[in-house]
Amino acid sequence: MKINVYTLNSFAKTKAGGNPAGVVFNADSLSADKMKKIAAVLGFSETAFVMKSNAADFKIRFFTPNEEVDLCGHATIAAFYAMASLKLLKQGKYTQETKAGILGVEIYDDNFIMMNQSPPIFYEIADKNEIADSLNIPSYQLSDNLFPQVVSTGIKDIIVPVKSIKILDSIKPDMQKIKNISQKYDAVGYHVFSLESLHSANAYCRNFAPLYGIPEESATGTSSGALACYLYRYGIIKENHASDILFEQGYSMKRPSEIRVSLTVNESDIIQVKVGGTAMSLTSKEIEI
């Protein structure tokens, strides 16, 4: 069976940067098993499958090479950037039906895409020593003032603060331990960050999700939404800067990426989360499954 697939790099800061994603249009006739096979053949961290919806403008399902996930930020950016670039959509507001709910997406000038995520839910604080051990670093290299915590703006991530970019870039994680801890907390993986940055960003990040077949990801939209909410909750990002947040990711993989986040706050409560960016290198190819 031959399938036409679009590929592109979401959140790319340069042509060599961003997070590769696959996009398959008119996927209504594909079974979940076939979607998983397509995602496995492509080998990207996620592939988006665009279908018709009775509840929104589109229904989109997201698959890693070995699992379906409820939501994927960079694959959403990829899907809507591809539709805009191919003149299938104009600038404006749209909705997507996902397993994380019906979420808004907006296409701006130059096909810059912003997607809504769910308001944050803050779960348990993770064991600092256990997290540090899984990252193969001493616990004193984690932040003194912040702590690992499970946060979700659509899917659960363990947000992990470390003291510096130097520490973050040096991490060689134990993937099996991260898998086990992710299962323990019912999370997709770790979003590890430092408040230092290279280019005046709010944080510098790495993301590990081996439980879903992703050893490391170069740009993670859902985790960026969760991180922004975490930083606002603990006073690192102030209300007057909450609508213009920037994260760096992918530099340790030589795939520089920029993810923008905008929080809408009402009396200190986060009532809306938007994550956005652009994409590069849109191409089309045919694969066999």
C-alpha positions, -999 to +999 in steps of 0.1 A: +000+000+000+014+034-011+008+065+010+017+101+002+033+119+032+045+154+037+075+160+059+087+192+075+106+206+104+085+224+130+098+252+153+129+255+132+152+284+139+175+274+110+171+251+080+191+225+100+169+230+130+134+221+142+117+189+149+108+166+119+072+156+116+051+137+091+017+148+079-008+125+062-040+141+047-073+123+040-065+097+066-101+087+074-098+053+058-066+044+076-068+020+106-048+028+138-025-001+129-018+014+095-012+048+111+013+033+135+031+015+106+033+048+086+048+066+117+073+037+122+084+039+085+089+076+087+107+072+121+100+107+133+090+114+169+054+121+157+033+119+126-001+137+123-030+121+105-056+146+093-093+135+090-128+149+088-146+158+120-182+164+129-171+184+160-143+206+146-127+218+114-104+187+114-098+156+135-061+149+140-045+117+155-009+116+165+014+086+164+050+081+176+068+051+159+052+028+185+023+045+203-006+069+198-005+101+219-033+124+228-017+155+215+015+167+198+025+203+195+051+201+168+030+178+146+000+202+150+023+231+138+034+208+109-001+199+099-014+234+098+017+249+083+015+223+055-021+231+048-014+268+047+016+264+025-003+242+001-031+269+000-056+245+015-062+270+043-060+308+046-050+329+075-076+326+103-089+306+132-096+269+131-103+240+154-089+205+157-105+175+174-078+156+193-078+130+221-069+159+244-101+177+234-112+203+208-085+229+206-081+261+186-054+268+160-047+301+144-027+308+112-009+342+111+012+361+085+040+340+070+022+309+081+032+313+117+010+289+137-004+292+172-022+263+188-043+262+220-035+237+247-056+228+277-053+249+309-026+235+332-031+207+357-003+204+383+002+170+397+026+155+422+062+166+429+086+139+417+114+125+439+145+147+433+170+120+440+153+095+417+151+120+389+187+130+392+198+093+393+179+086+360+197+116+344+231+103+357+238+136+375+242+143+413+210+158+428+228+190+437+229+198+400+191+201+400+177+235+410+178+245+446+147+266+444+125+247+420+117+210+419+106+183+395+069+182+390+043+165+368+024+191+347-001+187+319-015+211+293-029+181+273-004+154+282+016+148+313+053+157+314+078+157+343+092+192+344+128+190+356+149+221+365+187+220+364+212+247+373+229+255+340+232+249+303+265+233+309+249+207+332+220+202+308+242+197+277+263+172+296+234+149+306+236+113+293+204+099+307+196+063+316+167+057+292+154+026+310+152+045+343+134+073+326+109+048+311+103+033+345+098+067+362+076+080+334+054+049+338+053+055+376+040+090+372+018+082+341+039+108+321+051+109+286+087+118+296+110+145+310+112+181+299+145+192+315+154+229+315+178+256+326+168+292+332+201+302+313+197+307+276+218+313+245+197+339+228+177+358+254+151+330+258+132+323+290+147+288+292+169+263+274+155+228+272+160+191+264+132+165+262+134+127+268+105+104+261+119+069+256+086+053+269+071+064+235+102+055+214+117+090+215+151+091+232+154+128+227+132+154+208+145+187+194+113+207+198+083+198+220+052+220+219+031+203+245+060+203+270+067+239+263+031+248+273+035+229+305+069+245+312+055+280+307+027+273+332+052+259+357+074+290+355+044+313+359+031+293+388+064+296+407+070+333+399+098+330+374+076+345+346+056+375+357+021+384+345+033+413+324+055+390+304+032+359+303+020+366+267+055+365+252+075+335+263+104+320+243+121+286+248+152+272+231+155+235+224+174+211+201+208+228+204+223+197+220+212+177+189+224+204+165+188+211+155+182+246+169+146+253+176+125+281+190+090+276+206+068+306+216+042+304+243+015+329+253-004+326+285-036+344+293-040+351+330-071+361+350-066+370+386-034+349+387-052+319+371-040+306+338-071+304+316-055+300+282-023+284+269-011+289+233+021+275+218+034+284+184+061+286+158+068+281+122+082+253+100+107+248+072+116+223+045+082+211+034+085+181+011+063+154-003+072+117-007+055+083-012+061+055+012+051+018+011+035+000+041 
